Amino acid sequence: MNLTVYNVSLYVVVGLAASALGSMSGLGGGFIAVPTLYYLGLGPSFAVATAKFMVMVNSLVSSIRYSKRLRPPLVLYASVVAPMIATSYLGAYLVSIVPPKPLAATVSAVLLAGSVRLIVGALRGRDSSRGGRDVPVNRHVVLVGSASGALSGLVAGLTGLGGGIVNVPVFMYVLGLTPHRAVSLSMACILPAAITSVARHVADGRVVFNVAIPLAVGAVLGGWVGPRAAMKLSSRALRTAIGIIIAAASARILIESVLTALT
């Protein structure tokens, strides 16, 4: 793919916007990058793989940024990341064999389910968080973390999302973390799984590097800006922002999915 200065600038802006919103909400940014790349001419599987490269860079930068203010709960982190790495590789492999239309439908269904859950919680103002306290070390936490990691990794590898669409609601509503801690932990969990997915996508030749590199440049900037914005918001405001971001993303992908099915 030959790129003009305009195209390169556009991809940098897309990477910046997607990563800023992705790191602020804990979702990684693929929910914006995947449909945008698809609109700009990449096939669904190439859009997923190239967006995942951006998500990897975003998760690295934003994790460093968040770690200066919030320490990830190590037990929960380990229980989430281990299965997430394995299933993200599986999901990335499935991208090369799943037909485009079911892939688009999967993206829309995942986003819609996540957005409904978060929006309802935000509107009700429910806060089951444990504030600044650490997650207790017990079997329940390990089991919930492992299940969330396994599902989020599969979703991340298959759809190009960061996996936060699954992890953030679980961290907030099942394990009781504050939105800030849930977002920061989600971004930290995304990094190793994203590296695994990108390795698989590169092996399959599906990462379009002359698009991925400008996206990554934007992701460096967005991964720095997003956490700063998130830390300035109150817990309720951040919870609402997360719900709105996912709802907007799900609506966009759902419309795309329906239009694709009708053509």
Beta strands, then each sheet from edge to edge (+ up, - down):
end
